[in-house]
């Protein structure tokens, strides 16, 4: 009886999904562009923000509040995971250093990943990438040495300090826009020349803050996991 009810609920869900998709395709002909917002942003974003990467212009220029919310959600998630790990055991995690291959690979990849992550962050307003992607790569740069040796110098306290500084910097840059007579998080410092490294005003600074925050949060969470594993 329980299986019958589950099957019925699944069929009802699929039927409703089919009806919804049918209604959408009837109202929005395939291949048509019913909304002009996207085309307007593509045409105006480079001139208004100075960012060659339209995604950056949207994330930091037009919807900076949403990006701030995303960073806040990541912070809350990392904090919650840290609180859970603080009272949990992780006996299945390795407590001994990794083998020679892992240690050599960690030493080899560390500088490469740091440079790659920094490059993606600093060029986020010019090419695909930015603070979130570059921050994840930099977090991996510090996590791989932790896999190779739990005694890696990275610790949760250092990551938390960097995270707090980066988050504060993001807010301060947003507030600085008010001093220039603009709305919160509005790009300032001039647009520069489109396509140059020093362009798009304050947007690269915001991406730098995001990259440091994302990288330190993820790396700190991984360091916390290793710390818990070492104490269990």
N, CA and C of each residue as an Amber inpcrd file, in Angstrom:
protein
   696
   0.8330000  -1.2030000   0.0000000   0.0000000   0.0000000   0.0000000
   0.8660000   1.2510000   0.0000000   1.9600000   1.1510000   0.7590000
   2.8640000   2.3070000   0.8160000   3.5060000   2.5660000  -0.5440000
   3.9080000   1.4730000  -1.2430000   4.5010000   1.6240000  -2.5640000
   3.5150000   2.1720000  -3.5740000   2.2410000   1.7630000  -3.4510000
   1.2020000   2.2580000  -4.3640000   1.0250000   3.7700000  -4.2210000
   1.0090000   4.2450000  -2.9750000   0.8640000   5.6780000  -2.7500000
   2.0350000   6.4680000  -3.2920000   3.2450000   5.9070000  -3.1590000
   4.4200000   6.5920000  -3.6940000   4.3570000   6.6610000  -5.2140000
   3.9230000   5.5750000  -5.8490000   3.8070000   5.5630000  -7.3080000
   2.7720000   6.5830000  -7.7810000   1.6490000   6.6330000  -7.0780000
   0.6030000   7.5960000  -7.4460000   1.1050000   9.0320000  -7.3260000
   1.8170000   9.3200000  -6.2330000   2.3510000  10.6720000  -6.0500000
   3.3560000  11.0230000  -7.1400000   4.1790000  10.0530000  -7.5330000
   5.1570000  10.2990000  -8.6010000   4.4650000  10.5850000  -9.9300000
   3.4080000   9.8140000 -10.2270000   2.6760000  10.0270000 -11.4770000
   1.9880000  11.3920000 -11.4920000   1.4300000  11.7820000 -10.3520000
   0.7940000  13.0990000 -10.2720000   1.8140000  14.2140000 -10.4740000
   3.0040000  14.0290000  -9.8870000   4.0560000  15.0340000 -10.0590000
   4.4740000  15.1430000 -11.5230000   4.6660000  14.0010000 -12.1870000
   5.0630000  14.0080000 -13.5930000   3.9730000  14.6330000 -14.4590000
   2.7070000  14.3290000 -14.1470000   1.6130000  14.9150000 -14.9260000
   1.6040000  16.4340000 -14.7660000   1.7850000  16.9100000 -13.5390000
   1.8310000  18.3490000 -13.3360000   3.0080000  19.0030000 -14.0280000
   4.1530000  18.3060000 -14.0360000   5.3240000  18.8350000 -14.7250000
   5.0880000  18.9440000 -16.2260000   4.4550000  17.9190000 -16.7930000
   4.1610000  17.9460000 -18.2290000   3.2180000  19.1010000 -18.5620000
   2.1900000  19.3050000 -17.7420000   1.2440000  20.4010000 -17.9810000
   1.9500000  21.7520000 -17.8960000   2.8350000  21.9040000 -16.9000000
   3.5500000  23.1710000 -16.7470000   4.4560000  23.4460000 -17.9520000
   5.2100000  22.4180000 -18.3910000   6.0950000  22.5970000 -19.5370000
   5.3050000  22.8990000 -20.8000000   4.1730000  22.2340000 -20.9570000
   3.3310000  22.4930000 -22.1340000   2.8490000  23.9430000 -22.1440000
   2.4260000  24.4260000 -20.9670000   1.9510000  25.8120000 -20.8830000
   3.0800000  26.7990000 -21.1680000   4.2780000  26.5010000 -20.6830000
   5.4080000  27.3980000 -20.9230000   5.7620000  27.4560000 -22.4020000
   5.8140000  26.3080000 -23.0580000   6.1620000  26.2910000 -24.4820000
   5.0790000  26.9340000 -25.3450000   3.8360000  26.8780000 -24.8820000
   2.7760000  27.5470000 -25.6190000   2.8640000  29.0590000 -25.4710000
   3.2280000  29.5230000 -24.2790000   3.3160000  30.9610000 -24.0370000
   4.6250000  31.5540000 -24.5530000   5.7030000  30.7570000 -24.5500000
   7.0210000  31.2330000 -24.9730000   7.4900000  30.3860000 -26.1460000
   7.2770000  30.8330000 -27.3530000   7.6920000  30.0530000 -28.5280000
   9.1880000  29.7620000 -28.4890000   9.5640000  28.5620000 -28.8920000
  10.9530000  28.1420000 -28.8650000  11.7900000  29.0210000 -29.7870000
  12.9260000  29.5300000 -29.2690000  13.8160000  30.3600000 -30.0670000
  13.5400000  31.8410000 -29.9710000  12.4100000  32.2340000 -29.3640000
  12.0720000  33.6500000 -29.2350000  12.6610000  34.2040000 -27.9470000
  12.8570000  35.4840000 -27.9090000  13.3850000  36.1660000 -26.7220000
  12.3080000  37.0920000 -26.1760000  11.4380000  36.5950000 -25.2690000
  10.3120000  37.4090000 -24.7960000  10.7380000  38.5720000 -23.9120000
  11.9360000  38.4730000 -23.3240000  12.3930000  39.5480000 -22.4440000
  13.6240000  40.2080000 -23.0380000  13.7160000  41.4800000 -22.8770000
  14.8080000  42.2520000 -23.4560000  15.8570000  42.6590000 -22.4310000
  15.7000000  42.2080000 -21.1810000  16.6320000  42.6190000 -20.1390000
  18.0400000  42.1170000 -20.4420000  18.1350000  40.8480000 -20.8370000
  19.4460000  40.2760000 -21.1100000  20.1770000  40.9970000 -22.2210000
  19.4560000  41.2720000 -23.3130000  20.0870000  41.9730000 -24.4290000
  20.4960000  43.3840000 -24.0410000  19.6980000  44.0110000 -23.1890000
  20.0250000  45.3700000 -22.7540000  21.2810000  45.3770000 -21.8880000
  21.3990000  44.3880000 -21.0100000  22.5850000  44.3070000 -20.1550000
  23.8290000  44.0510000 -20.9910000  23.7370000  43.1330000 -21.9580000
  24.8850000  42.8230000 -22.8000000  25.3550000  44.0530000 -23.5640000
  24.4320000  44.8700000 -24.0050000  24.8040000  46.0410000 -24.8000000
  25.3260000  47.1920000 -23.9470000  24.8630000  47.2910000 -22.6970000
  25.2150000  48.4430000 -21.8810000  26.2670000  48.1680000 -20.8190000
  26.4260000  46.9080000 -20.4020000  27.3110000  46.5880000 -19.2790000
  28.7580000  47.0130000 -19.4950000  29.3790000  46.7370000 -20.6530000
  30.7850000  47.1450000 -20.8100000  30.9940000  48.6470000 -20.6380000
  30.1020000  49.4340000 -21.2020000  30.2580000  50.8790000 -21.0920000
  29.9550000  51.4180000 -19.7150000  29.0230000  50.7770000 -19.0000000
  28.6320000  51.2820000 -17.6870000  29.5660000  50.8150000 -16.5660000
  30.1200000  49.6110000 -16.6790000  30.9600000  49.0770000 -15.6090000
  32.4320000  49.0050000 -15.9860000  32.7460000  48.9750000 -17.2720000
  34.1300000  48.8440000 -17.7070000  34.6510000  47.4250000 -17.6560000
  33.7700000  46.4350000 -17.3800000  34.1760000  45.0330000 -17.2830000
  33.9660000  44.3460000 -18.6190000  35.0240000  43.7150000 -19.1350000
  34.8960000  42.9740000 -20.3820000  34.1050000  41.6900000 -20.1900000
  34.1490000  41.1200000 -18.9990000  33.3870000  39.9210000 -18.6760000
  32.0000000  40.3410000 -18.1990000  30.9720000  40.0410000 -19.0020000
  29.6220000  40.4780000 -18.6790000  29.1270000  39.8290000 -17.3890000
  29.5650000  38.6000000 -17.1240000  29.1420000  37.9180000 -15.8950000
  29.5990000  38.7050000 -14.6660000  30.8180000  39.2150000 -14.7140000
  31.3150000  40.0230000 -13.6060000  30.4820000  41.2830000 -13.4330000
  30.1480000  41.9290000 -14.5490000  29.3260000  43.1340000 -14.4780000
  27.9870000  42.8510000 -13.8160000  27.4180000  41.6860000 -14.0870000
  26.1250000  41.3380000 -13.5000000  26.2750000  40.9820000 -12.0280000
  27.2480000  40.1190000 -11.7130000  27.4030000  39.6400000 -10.3420000
  27.7610000  40.7470000  -9.3660000  28.6410000  41.6470000  -9.7890000
  29.1420000  42.6670000  -8.8730000  28.5940000  44.0600000  -9.1470000
  28.1640000  44.3080000 -10.3830000  27.6760000  45.6300000 -10.7200000
  26.1780000  45.7970000 -10.5870000  25.4370000  44.8770000 -11.2010000
  23.9800000  45.0190000 -11.2380000  23.2720000  44.2710000 -10.1130000
  23.8590000  43.1970000  -9.6230000  23.2260000  42.4510000  -8.5360000
  24.2330000  42.1490000  -7.4260000  24.9080000  43.1970000  -6.9930000
  25.8900000  43.0420000  -5.9310000  25.2800000  42.5790000  -4.6190000
  24.0240000  43.0020000  -4.3350000  23.3650000  42.5660000  -3.1130000
  23.1660000  41.0530000  -3.1230000  22.7930000  40.4990000  -4.2760000
  22.6180000  39.0500000  -4.3710000  23.9400000  38.3230000  -4.1290000
  25.0230000  38.8680000  -4.6840000  26.3330000  38.2530000  -4.4750000
  26.7300000  38.3120000  -3.0050000  26.4270000  39.4250000  -2.3500000
  26.6850000  39.5240000  -0.9090000  25.8840000  38.4760000  -0.1550000
  24.6590000  38.2380000  -0.5950000  23.8520000  37.1940000   0.0290000
  24.4410000  35.8140000  -0.1820000  24.9720000  35.5520000  -1.3780000
  25.5920000  34.2600000  -1.6470000  26.8170000  34.0370000  -0.7570000
  27.6260000  35.0840000  -0.6070000  28.7920000  34.9780000   0.2640000
  28.3660000  34.7280000   1.7060000  27.2790000  35.3780000   2.1220000
  26.7720000  35.1720000   3.4790000  26.2890000  33.7460000   3.6780000
  25.6000000  33.1960000   2.6690000  25.1300000  31.8100000   2.7600000
  26.3100000  30.8480000   2.8870000  27.3560000  31.0980000   2.0960000
  28.5470000  30.2500000   2.1860000  29.1710000  30.3360000   3.5680000
  29.2110000  31.5450000   4.1300000  29.7620000  31.7200000   5.4740000
  28.9440000  30.9530000   6.5060000  27.6130000  31.0600000   6.4180000
  26.7460000  30.3560000   7.3640000  26.9170000  28.8430000   7.2380000
  27.0150000  28.3590000   5.9820000  27.1760000  26.9190000   5.7710000
  28.5040000  26.4260000   6.3420000  29.5810000  27.1770000   6.0970000
  30.8870000  26.7790000   6.6170000  30.9090000  26.8360000   8.1420000
  30.2570000  27.8520000   8.7070000  30.2030000  27.9670000  10.1670000
  29.4210000  26.8150000  10.7860000  28.2870000  26.4780000  10.1700000
  27.4760000  25.3710000  10.6790000  28.2430000  24.0570000  10.6000000
  28.9410000  23.8370000   9.4860000  29.7340000  22.6100000   9.3570000
  30.8390000  22.5610000  10.4050000  31.4720000  23.7210000  10.6620000
  32.5120000  23.7710000  11.6920000  31.9650000  23.4670000  13.0760000
  30.7610000  23.9680000  13.3760000  30.1540000  23.6930000  14.6780000
  29.8280000  22.2120000  14.8350000  29.3500000  21.6080000  13.7450000
  29.0460000  20.1770000  13.8040000  30.3240000  19.3700000  13.9930000
  31.3670000  19.7440000  13.2610000  32.6230000  19.0020000  13.3620000
  33.2940000  19.1750000  14.7170000  33.0030000  20.2900000  15.3750000
  33.6570000  20.5400000  16.6610000  33.2860000  19.5000000  17.7080000
  32.1340000  18.8530000  17.5260000  31.7350000  17.8360000  18.4900000
  31.6570000  16.4600000  17.9010000  32.2410000  16.2930000  16.7140000
  32.1510000  14.9990000  16.0410000  33.5130000  14.3500000  15.9750000
  33.5120000  13.0610000  15.8610000  34.7330000  12.3050000  15.6550000
  34.8670000  11.9530000  14.1900000  36.0820000  11.7300000  13.7560000
  36.3170000  11.3590000  12.3660000  37.4080000  10.3060000  12.3320000
  37.1380000   9.1670000  12.9630000  38.1520000   8.1380000  13.0960000
  38.5830000   7.5270000  11.7880000  37.7610000   7.6800000  10.7210000
  38.1230000   7.0810000   9.4480000  39.0710000   7.9370000   8.6360000
  39.3770000   9.1560000   9.1180000  40.3050000  10.0100000   8.3910000
  41.7450000   9.5900000   8.6810000  42.6190000   9.7310000   7.6990000
  44.0060000   9.3150000   7.9220000  44.7020000  10.2330000   8.9090000
  45.4440000   9.6200000   9.8450000  46.1730000  10.4080000  10.8350000
  47.6640000  10.4460000  10.5230000  48.1070000   9.5340000   9.6680000
  49.5220000   9.4680000   9.3160000  49.7630000  10.2240000   8.0190000
  50.9740000  10.7310000   7.8100000  51.2820000  11.4270000   6.5590000
  51.0760000  10.5170000   5.3540000  50.7660000  11.1220000   4.2060000
  50.5790000  10.3610000   2.9880000  51.9010000   9.8200000   2.4690000
  51.7970000   9.0470000   1.3890000  52.9870000   8.4500000   0.8180000
  53.8400000   9.4510000   0.0610000  54.9270000   8.9420000  -0.4910000
  55.8770000   9.8050000  -1.1980000  55.2310000  10.4650000  -2.4070000
  54.4090000   9.7170000  -3.1560000  53.8020000  10.2640000  -4.3730000
  52.8810000  11.4310000  -4.0340000  52.0320000  11.2580000  -3.0280000
  51.1180000  12.3260000  -2.6300000  51.8850000  13.5330000  -2.1020000
  52.9240000  13.2960000  -1.3160000  53.7090000  14.4050000  -0.7690000
  54.4180000  15.1660000  -1.8810000  55.0260000  14.4400000  -2.8340000
  55.7170000  15.1060000  -3.9300000  54.7340000  15.8620000  -4.8200000
  53.5660000  15.2720000  -5.0660000  52.5590000  15.9420000  -5.8890000
  52.0360000  17.1990000  -5.2110000  51.8690000  17.1200000  -3.8780000
  51.3960000  18.2910000  -3.1380000  52.4000000  19.4330000  -3.2270000
  53.6800000  19.1210000  -3.0550000  54.7110000  20.1570000  -3.1460000
  54.7840000  20.7470000  -4.5510000  54.5450000  19.9110000  -5.5640000
  54.6200000  20.3730000  -6.9420000  53.4150000  21.2160000  -7.3290000
  52.2280000  20.8020000  -6.8780000  50.9980000  21.4750000  -7.2880000
  50.7130000  22.7420000  -6.4910000  51.2430000  22.8330000  -5.2700000
  50.9020000  23.9780000  -4.4150000  51.1770000  25.3230000  -5.0800000
  52.3980000  25.6240000  -5.5350000  52.6260000  26.9420000  -6.1410000
  51.8310000  27.1330000  -7.4280000  51.6570000  26.0640000  -8.2020000
  50.8930000  26.1680000  -9.4500000  49.4380000  26.5390000  -9.1760000
  48.8170000  25.8750000  -8.1870000  47.4250000  26.1550000  -7.8750000
  47.2470000  27.5510000  -7.2780000  48.2000000  27.9840000  -6.4700000
  48.1140000  29.3320000  -5.8940000  48.1780000  30.3860000  -6.9950000
  49.1260000  30.2310000  -7.9240000  49.2610000  31.1860000  -9.0210000
  48.0350000  31.1490000  -9.9200000  47.5470000  29.9350000 -10.2250000
  46.3640000  29.8110000 -11.0780000  45.1440000  30.4360000 -10.4180000
  44.9460000  30.1610000  -9.1130000  43.8130000  30.7520000  -8.4160000
  43.8900000  32.2630000  -8.3720000  45.0900000  32.8050000  -8.0950000
  45.2620000  34.2590000  -8.0720000  45.0160000  34.8630000  -9.4540000
  45.4860000  34.1760000 -10.4900000  45.2820000  34.6790000 -11.8640000
  43.7880000  34.7460000 -12.2050000  43.0510000  33.7000000 -11.8650000
  41.6200000  33.6770000 -12.1780000  40.8750000  34.7530000 -11.4000000
  41.2710000  34.9780000 -10.1520000  40.6220000  36.0260000  -9.3540000
  40.9080000  37.4040000  -9.9320000  42.1710000  37.6970000 -10.2070000
  42.5680000  39.0320000 -10.6480000  42.1060000  39.3420000 -12.0670000
  41.8210000  38.3040000 -12.8740000  41.3650000  38.5140000 -14.2450000
  39.8760000  38.2160000 -14.4050000  39.1500000  38.1530000 -13.2780000
  37.7350000  37.8220000 -13.3420000  36.9070000  38.8410000 -14.0960000
  37.3490000  40.0970000 -14.1340000  36.5970000  41.1220000 -14.8600000
  36.9440000  41.1520000 -16.3420000  37.9120000  40.3160000 -16.7500000
  38.3380000  40.2920000 -18.1560000  37.9560000  38.9880000 -18.8440000
  38.0780000  37.8930000 -18.1590000  37.8400000  36.5730000 -18.7450000
  36.9450000  35.7570000 -17.8210000  36.3740000  34.6470000 -18.3050000
  35.5370000  33.8020000 -17.4460000  36.3040000  33.3490000 -16.2040000
  35.6470000  33.4080000 -15.0860000  36.2830000  33.0750000 -13.8140000
  35.8950000  34.1050000 -12.7790000  36.7630000  34.3330000 -11.8150000
  36.4740000  35.3330000 -10.8030000  36.7390000  34.8310000  -9.4020000
  36.1340000  35.5020000  -8.4290000  36.4190000  35.2220000  -7.0340000
  35.9740000  33.8510000  -6.5710000  34.7980000  33.4130000  -6.9780000
  34.3110000  32.1180000  -6.5200000  35.1560000  30.9750000  -7.0800000
  35.4160000  31.0070000  -8.3870000  36.2050000  29.9380000  -9.0050000
  37.6500000  29.9630000  -8.5250000  38.2670000  31.1670000  -8.5320000
  39.6490000  31.2780000  -8.0820000  39.8080000  30.9350000  -6.6140000
  38.8250000  31.3190000  -5.7980000  38.8780000  30.9820000  -4.3820000
  38.8260000  29.4840000  -4.1410000  38.0120000  28.7690000  -4.9190000
  37.9380000  27.3170000  -4.7850000  39.2710000  26.6660000  -5.1610000
  39.9280000  27.1960000  -6.1960000  41.2200000  26.6420000  -6.6150000
  42.2720000  26.8940000  -5.5360000  42.2740000  28.0900000  -4.9640000
  43.2420000  28.3780000  -3.9090000  42.9820000  27.5320000  -2.6680000
  41.7050000  27.2380000  -2.3830000  41.4020000  26.3530000  -1.2650000
  41.9740000  24.9610000  -1.5180000  41.8610000  24.4990000  -2.7720000
  42.4370000  23.1950000  -3.1180000  43.9500000  23.2000000  -2.9630000
  44.5750000  24.3480000  -3.2530000  46.0270000  24.4480000  -3.1160000
  46.4660000  24.1890000  -1.6820000  45.6610000  24.6120000  -0.7140000
  46.0220000  24.4010000   0.6880000  45.5020000  23.0760000   1.2210000
  44.4790000  22.5250000   0.5640000  43.9180000  21.2730000   1.0440000
  44.7660000  20.0680000   0.6410000  45.3530000  20.1130000  -0.5570000
  46.1770000  18.9880000  -1.0100000  47.3550000  18.7380000  -0.0650000
  48.0860000  19.7790000   0.3860000  49.1400000  19.5170000   1.3910000
  48.5970000  18.9210000   2.6840000  47.3470000  19.2720000   3.0550000
  46.7610000  18.6810000   4.2540000  46.5240000  17.1830000   4.0730000
  46.1560000  16.7870000   2.8470000  46.0000000  15.3710000   2.5750000
  47.3370000  14.6350000   2.6650000  48.3850000  15.3240000   2.1920000
  49.7060000  14.6970000   2.1990000  50.2840000  14.6220000   3.6020000
  50.0150000  15.6580000   4.4070000  50.5560000  15.6750000   5.7620000
  49.6150000  16.4480000   6.6780000  48.9630000  15.7980000   7.6440000
  48.0520000  16.4960000   8.5620000  48.7260000  17.5900000   9.3750000
  50.0680000  17.6200000   9.3910000  50.7820000  18.6470000  10.1480000
  51.0800000  19.8750000   9.2920000  50.3530000  20.0280000   8.1900000
  50.5370000  21.2020000   7.3360000  50.3300000  22.4800000   8.1490000
  51.0780000  23.5600000   7.8380000  50.9940000  24.7750000   8.6550000
  49.6380000  25.4650000   8.6350000  48.7820000  25.1590000   7.6410000
  47.4750000  25.7970000   7.6010000  46.6430000  25.3500000   8.7990000
  46.0200000  26.2770000   9.4630000  45.1360000  25.9260000  10.5690000
  43.8580000  26.7300000  10.4790000  42.8670000  26.2880000  11.2380000
  41.5340000  26.8940000  11.1590000  41.5570000  28.3510000  11.6090000
  42.3540000  28.6770000  12.5850000  42.3850000  30.0530000  13.0970000
  42.9020000  31.0280000  12.0470000  43.9560000  30.6390000  11.3260000
  44.4940000  31.5040000  10.2780000  43.4720000  31.7160000   9.1720000
  42.8010000  30.6350000   8.7720000  41.7850000  30.7510000   7.7300000
  40.6390000  31.6460000   8.1790000  40.2460000  31.5330000   9.4380000
  39.1630000  32.3710000   9.9600000  39.5550000  33.8420000   9.9590000
  40.8190000  34.1400000  10.2550000  41.2870000  35.5190000  10.2540000
  41.2330000  36.1110000   8.8430000  41.7170000  35.3550000   7.8600000
  41.6700000  35.8230000   6.4720000  40.2290000  35.9950000   6.0150000
  39.3860000  35.0550000   6.4030000  37.9720000  35.1190000   6.0220000
  37.3050000  36.3790000   6.5670000  37.5620000  36.6720000   7.8390000
  36.9770000  37.8620000   8.4310000  37.4680000  39.1410000   7.7790000
  38.7640000  39.1970000   7.4650000  39.3140000  40.3680000   6.7880000
  38.6870000  40.5390000   5.4120000  38.5480000  39.4500000   4.6550000
  37.9960000  39.5370000   3.3090000  36.5320000  39.9610000   3.3400000
  35.7680000  39.3950000   4.2680000  34.3650000  39.7850000   4.3740000
  34.2030000  41.2480000   4.7460000  35.0380000  41.7050000   5.6570000
  34.9970000  43.1210000   6.0410000  35.3840000  44.0110000   4.8770000
  36.3750000  43.5850000   4.0890000  36.8130000  44.3710000   2.9370000
  35.6890000  44.5160000   1.9230000  34.9310000  43.4440000   1.6940000
  33.8110000  43.5070000   0.7490000  32.7950000  44.5570000   1.1880000
  32.4660000  44.5500000   2.4860000  31.4930000  45.5170000   3.0000000
  32.0480000  46.9380000   2.9210000  33.3250000  47.1040000   3.2740000
  33.9330000  48.4320000   3.2580000  33.9600000  49.0020000   1.8400000
  34.2850000  48.1540000   0.8560000  34.2960000  48.6210000  -0.5340000
  32.8890000  49.0360000  -0.9490000  31.8890000  48.2690000  -0.5200000
  30.5200000  48.6470000  -0.8280000  30.1270000  49.9630000  -0.1830000
  30.5470000  50.1690000   1.0600000  30.2380000  51.4280000   1.7450000
  31.0000000  52.6030000   1.1380000  32.1980000  52.3300000   0.6020000
  32.9720000  53.4000000  -0.0180000  32.2310000  54.0110000  -1.2000000
  31.3710000  53.2170000  -1.8430000  30.5840000  53.7560000  -2.9530000
  29.6950000  54.9030000  -2.4870000  29.2290000  54.8100000  -1.2390000
  28.3850000  55.8780000  -0.7000000  29.1580000  57.1820000  -0.5970000
  30.4600000  57.1030000  -0.3200000  31.2830000  58.3070000  -0.2130000
  31.4430000  58.9820000  -1.5710000  31.2790000  58.2160000  -2.6500000
  31.3770000  58.7780000  -3.9950000  30.0170000  59.2170000  -4.5200000
  29.0250000  59.2210000  -3.6340000  27.7000000  59.6760000  -4.0250000
  26.9030000  58.6500000  -4.8040000  27.2980000  57.3530000  -4.7310000
  26.5920000  56.3030000  -5.4590000  25.8950000  55.3740000  -4.4710000
  25.1350000  54.4350000  -5.0170000  24.4660000  53.4530000  -4.1770000
  25.4680000  52.4340000  -3.6600000  25.0680000  51.6680000  -2.6520000
  25.9260000  50.6590000  -2.0480000  26.3910000  49.6550000  -3.1030000
  27.7080000  49.3770000  -3.1360000  28.3520000  48.4310000  -4.0530000
  28.3900000  48.8980000  -5.5060000  28.0270000  50.1600000  -5.7610000
  28.1530000  50.6750000  -7.1230000  29.6340000  50.8230000  -7.4690000
  30.0640000  50.3540000  -8.6530000  31.4830000  50.4710000  -9.0260000
  31.9520000  51.9280000  -9.0200000  33.1610000  52.1380000  -8.5160000
  33.7510000  53.4770000  -8.5250000  35.2150000  53.3600000  -8.9210000
  35.9790000  54.4070000  -8.7910000  37.3920000  54.4900000  -9.1860000
  37.5740000  54.5670000 -10.7020000  36.5270000  54.8090000 -11.4400000
  36.6390000  54.9520000 -12.8870000  36.5890000  53.6090000 -13.6060000
  36.1420000  53.6470000 -14.8560000  36.0060000  52.4100000 -15.6270000
  37.3000000  51.9890000 -16.3050000  38.1940000  52.9310000 -16.5860000
  39.4340000  52.5950000 -17.2720000  39.1970000  52.2060000 -18.7200000
  40.1770000  51.5520000 -19.3150000  40.0780000  51.1000000 -20.6980000
  39.5850000  49.6650000 -20.7350000  38.5240000  49.4260000 -21.4710000
  37.9300000  48.1000000 -21.5470000  38.9590000  47.0740000 -22.0190000
  39.1200000  46.0050000 -21.2580000  40.0600000  44.9560000 -21.6080000
  41.3950000  45.0550000 -20.9000000  41.7010000  46.1930000 -20.2640000
  42.9510000  46.3330000 -19.5120000  42.8200000  45.6930000 -18.1340000
  43.9610000  45.3080000 -17.5700000  43.9510000  44.6970000 -16.2470000
  43.4100000  45.6600000 -15.2100000  43.8670000  46.9120000 -15.2680000
  43.3890000  47.9260000 -14.3280000  42.2070000  48.6540000 -14.9580000
  41.0720000  48.0130000 -14.8970000  39.8370000  48.5690000 -15.4300000
  38.6820000  48.0880000 -14.5730000  37.4790000  48.5070000 -14.9230000
  36.2530000  48.1130000 -14.2140000  36.1850000  48.6620000 -12.7970000
  36.9600000  49.6990000 -12.4900000  36.8560000  50.3700000 -11.2080000
  37.1090000  49.4630000 -10.0210000  36.1300000  49.4300000  -9.1060000
  36.2840000  48.6670000  -7.8650000  35.8720000  47.2060000  -8.0070000
  35.3990000  46.7840000  -9.1630000  34.9600000  45.4010000  -9.3230000
  36.0870000  44.3880000  -9.0740000  37.3140000  44.5980000  -9.5810000
  38.3850000  43.6440000  -9.2590000  38.6740000  43.5580000  -7.7660000
  38.5190000  44.6630000  -7.0350000  38.7370000  44.6280000  -5.5870000
  37.6690000  43.7690000  -4.9050000  36.4370000  43.8850000  -5.3870000
  35.3760000  43.0460000  -4.8340000  35.6360000  41.5730000  -5.1140000
  36.0910000  41.2690000  -6.3250000  36.3910000  39.8790000  -6.6560000
  37.5610000  39.3550000  -5.8290000  38.5360000  40.2120000  -5.5630000
  39.6600000  39.8060000  -4.7200000  39.1750000  39.4590000  -3.3160000
  38.2820000  40.2840000  -2.7750000  37.7280000  40.0110000  -1.4510000
  36.9380000  38.7050000  -1.4570000  36.1480000  38.4830000  -2.5100000
  35.3710000  37.2520000  -2.6020000  36.2970000  36.0450000  -2.7040000
  37.3430000  36.1590000  -3.5300000  38.2720000  35.0510000  -3.6870000
  38.9440000  34.6710000  -2.3850000  39.4050000  35.6640000  -1.6340000
  40.0330000  35.3780000  -0.3390000  39.0390000  34.7720000   0.6380000
  37.8160000  35.2720000   0.6190000  36.8090000  34.7700000   1.5530000
  36.4210000  33.3310000   1.2200000  36.1450000  33.0650000  -0.0510000
  35.7610000  31.7140000  -0.4550000  36.9140000  30.7370000  -0.2020000
  38.1240000  31.1360000  -0.6050000  39.2690000  30.2550000  -0.4130000
  39.5450000  29.9560000   1.0410000  39.4980000  30.9820000   1.8920000
  39.7810000  30.7680000   3.3140000  38.6750000  29.9620000   3.9890000
  37.4210000  30.1670000   3.5900000  36.3260000  29.4060000   4.1840000
  36.4490000  27.9200000   3.8620000  36.6620000  27.6160000   2.5850000
  36.7700000  26.2110000   2.1890000  38.0280000  25.5600000   2.7640000
  39.1570000  26.2710000   2.6880000  40.4000000  25.7230000   3.2360000
  40.2930000  25.5510000   4.7430000  39.6830000  26.5200000   5.4300000
  39.5130000  26.4100000   6.8700000  38.6210000  25.2530000   7.2610000
  37.5840000  25.0050000   6.4520000  36.7030000  23.8720000   6.7350000
  37.4570000  22.5550000   6.5870000  38.2720000  22.4610000   5.5260000
  39.0670000  21.2530000   5.3420000  40.0870000  21.0800000   6.4680000
  40.6880000  22.1830000   6.8840000  41.6430000  22.1080000   7.9900000
  40.9550000  21.6560000   9.2730000  39.7250000  22.1050000   9.4520000
  38.9710000  21.6970000  10.6430000  38.6850000  20.1970000  10.6110000
  38.3670000  19.6700000   9.4260000  38.1250000  18.2400000   9.2950000
  39.3700000  17.4410000   9.6700000  40.5360000  17.9070000   9.1830000
  41.7810000  17.2240000   9.5040000  42.0840000  17.3200000  10.9930000
  41.8190000  18.4760000  11.6130000  42.0670000  18.6300000  13.0350000
  41.2020000  17.6570000  13.8370000  39.9300000  17.5600000  13.4520000
  39.0330000  16.6400000  14.1510000  39.5040000  15.1990000  13.9750000
  39.9390000  14.8720000  12.7430000  40.4180000  13.5220000  12.4890000
  41.6680000  13.2010000  13.3000000  42.5340000  14.2180000  13.4830000
  43.7440000  13.9700000  14.2320000  43.5100000  13.7840000  15.7190000
  42.3900000  14.3250000  16.2400000  42.1270000  14.2190000  17.6710000
  41.2880000  12.9840000  18.0180000  40.6870000  12.3710000  16.9850000
  39.8040000  11.2450000  17.2580000  40.5880000   9.9440000  17.3990000
